[in-house]
Amino acid sequence: MNTFASGPKRNYYGKGDVIVYRLYRDGRANPVFGASVKLLIYGDAFWQTYSTGDNTGLIATDSMKNFIQRETMNFPGDNLEWYCHFLAAKFLTRYPQAEGAQVSATEIPYASVAGSSVAFAPAGPACANASIELVRHGEDLQVVEAKSGLAGFRLLRLKGSAFTGFVRDEYTTLPDINDRPLHMWLDLDWTGGAIVTPKVREIVETVFAGFESGSIQQIIYQIGQKILAEIPSIASVHLEANNRTWDTIAEQGTAVGVYTDARPPYGCLGLTVKRDE
């Protein structure tokens, strides 16, 4: 279900999973910009389509798709936050019957092959994402919410992760683990900071690599605190981690082991840290 920071809507509609690739072939840096975009709009002008089937004033979702793809040519940057704002503002300017618009985009990342300026391969799995909601406020457009994020981290630590001292009762079968190979998935998003995604990515990887922890909860808390400490523009950050630690097939002490993908169910852990805390 889609939600809007400006509040519940009686009706909304739009186009999702609109794929765009903009390629600069003139030798500049960052030549590949790829994204999957969703555009949602709302307003009383569209209610009659629901209530009577009258499509007067309705912008077809196919036209929305064409708008996104063609206007990407006119976007001069490679920042997802600016891209979402560019599309939302231009759409509301073009179609005054829309009272507000929410645009979200997920990066489709590519990285150069062996430092080449002409050859690229899919990157990841962690991908940047961004979303913005704009509403009309008189003659102006007002930003209701702007969020950025990174999703899809797959992080493996060979040692230095423990999990001990938890509640023990008739339902407990898990032993205390003093040193485990930890496989963790992580998504996070934040408000108040733009053009900081590379720094957030660096902090996530640095903390995970360098911090010996007593739980995944402690890891994501340390990540959140370091993000707030090092990026003053970020007001709050929400983190959600999955414990995807691999199942053990066989081990020879702590020197070597063979493992397989963890079976479901998995542990899910969330945290929000804010600057005023």
N, C-alpha and C positions, 0 to 999 in steps of 0.2 A: 504494500500500500504506500502511495506517495503522500507525504505530509508537507506542509508549508509553514514557514516561520511566521508568516503574517496571520495564520489562523486557519481553521477548517474552511473548506470551500464547498458550496452547494454543487458546483460542477467545475470540472477542468478537463482538458484533453491535450494531446500533443503527439509527438513522434519520438520514439526511442531507438537506440541502437543504430544511429546514423553514423556510418563510417566515413572518415575523411583522411586522406593522406595528401599533405602539401609538400612538394619536393622542390628545393632550390638546387639548381644544377649549374650554378655560377661560381662554385668554389668557396662559398661562405661557410662559416662555422654553423653547426647545428642545422644541417640541410634537410633533415627528415622530421616532419611534424605529423604525428598520427594520433587520432582520437576517435573514441566512440561517444556520441553526443545524444543527450535527451533534452528535448524542449517541451515544456508544459506551459499552457496559458489558461487564464480564467477570466470570467467577467459575465455580467448579466446579459450582455449582448448575445451570448451563445445559448442562453437558456431555452429559447424557442426551438432550437434544434432538438433538445431533449423532450420538450413538452408537446410540440406540434409537428415536428419533422420539417420545420421551415429553416432552410440553410442560409437565409439572407444574412450576410455579414460573416458567415463562417469561413475561416481559412482552412482549406483542405490540409490534412496531415501530409499528403504528398507534396504540397507546396512548401510546407515547413521543411521537409527533407531537402528539397531543391534550394531553399533559402540558405540552410546551414552549409551545404556543400559548396554553393557558388560564392557565398560571402566569405568563406575561409580563404579564398584568393585575396580578399581585401584586408585580411587581418595581418598586420605587419610584424607581429612578434612570435614567440614560441612559448609563452607562459600561459598555463591553463586558466589561471584566475582571470587574467586580462581577456583571454579568449572568450570565456563564459560571459563576462561583462559586455564585451563587444557585441556578441550575438544577441543578448537579451535587450540591450539598449537599442540596437538597430531594428530589432523586430518590433518593439513597442513603438518606436518612432514611425515605422512603416505602416503599422496597423493600429490606429487609435482606438478601435473597438475593444482591444484587449486591455484589461485593467491591470494585469500583472503577468510576469513571466518568471519561470524558474528554469535555468539552464544548468545542466550538469554534464561533465565530461570526464572520461577516463582515458589516460594516456595509453597509446599503443606504441611501446618503446622499441626503438632500433638503435643499435650501436655499431660503430665502424668496425670492419674486419681488419685486424692487424694494423690499425692506424691508417687505413686507406681513406681517401677522401671521396671515393666513388663506390665502394662496396660496403654493404651493411647487412646485418643479420638481426633477427628478433632478440630483444634484450628482456630482462626481467629476472625472476617473476614479479618482483615488487614494482607496482605501477602507481604513478601519481594520479590524483583525481582532484576535482574542484567543483564547486557548485555556487550559484548565486541566485538570489531572488530579488527582482526589481518590481516596484509598484509605482503607479502614477500618484503624484502628490502635487495637485494643481497642474502647473505647466512643466513641472520637473519630474524626473525619475529618481526614486529613493531606493537605496540599498537596504533591504530588510535583513538579509543574512548573507554572509560570504564565508564559505568554509573551504579548507584545503585538506588533503590527506595523502597517505601512502597506504596501499593495501597489497597483501600478497607476500610479505616477508616470509621466507623459509630459512630458519636459523638453526645451525647445528653446533653444539659445543661438546667437545670430547670428554671433558672433565671439569670439575669445579662447580658442580651443581648438586645440591643436597635437598632432601625432603624428609625431615624427621620431626618427632615431637607432636604430631597431630593427634586428634582425639582417637582413642581406642575403645571400642565396645564390641557388641556381638556382631556388628556388620563389617568390622574391619578385617581385611585380608592382606592389605598392602603392608610390606615390611618397611621399617625405617631404611632410607637410602642415603648414605653419606657422600657418595660420589658417583654420579650417573652420567652417561652420555645423554644430553638433553636435545630434543628436537622440538622447536617451538615455532608456531605460526603467529604472525602479528599483523594487525591492521591498526592504523591510528589516523585521527583527523584533528584539526585544530582551527581555532578562530583567531582573528586579529593579526595574522601574519601572512604576508604574500611574498612570493619570490624567495622563499626560504627552504623549499623542498630539498635541495641538495644538502643543506646543512642538517636538516632533520634526519635524512637518510644516514649521514655520517655519524650523528649522535647515536642512533639506534644500533648501528653496527659496532661502534666503539664501546658502548656500555656492555653490550652482549658479550663481546670478546674479552673485556677486561675485568668484569665484575663477577666474583665468586659469590653465589647466592644460596639462600636457604629455601627459596621457593620462586616460582614464576611470578607470583605477586610482587615479590621484592624486586625482581628484575624490571618489571614494567613501571614500578614506582620510581626506581632510579632513573629510567629513561625519561619519564615525564618530568621529574625534577630537573634533570640536566637540560632538557629542552627549554623550560622556563628560565633557567639560570643563564643560558647562553644566547637565547633569542628573545630580547626584550619586547618585540612587537607581538608575540604570541600571548593571548590573554588566557587561553585554556586549551588543554589537550585531552582527548579521550583515546584510551588505548584498549584494545581487546585482543587477548592472546588465547591460543589453543595449545593445550599440552598434547603434542603429537609424538611424544617420545616412543622410539621404536621398541617393539617386543623383542626380547632376548631369545635367540636360538641356542647359542652356546657361548661361554666365556672361559678364558684361561686367566683367572685372577682379574687384575685390572689392566693387563697388558694388551689383550686382544680379545675381540668378540665378534660374533656374527649376529646380525639383527634383521628384522623384517618390518614392513610398515605396520604401524599400530592399528589394531582393530578398533572399530567404533564400539562403544561410545568414547568420546574424548572430553577432557576437562576444558571448560570455557571460563575465562577470567577477565573481568573488566575493571577499568579504573578511569576516573576523571580527576585531573588536577588543575587548579585554577591559581592565578597569580596572587589572589588575596588570601590564599590558605597558607 
